[in-house]
Amino acid sequence: SERLGIPLMRIGFPVFDRLGSQHKLAILYQGTRDLIFEVANIFQANQHAPTPEALDPLRNREISDERCSPPLAGQ
């Protein structure tokens, strides 16, 4: 996950680099609830806020595709 730049969620057995992971409940209602909370926290920790430049729909609207340009005179 480090090489790809994506967050890693350790789940399953055995997990050697986290203390107490063997005591974490992963089934039934409480396990599902805790899984949802953990996934939501991972998304919040890696949230990318848009910059004002990315929100401007009129910025960088140059068309570089040759099919969209008008034909040249004499061709």
PyMOL commands that set and color helices and strands:
alter all, ss='L'
color gray80, all
select helices_A, chain A and resi 21-23+28-45+52-55+66-68
alter helices_A, ss='H'
color red, helices_A
deselect
rebuild
show_as cartoon
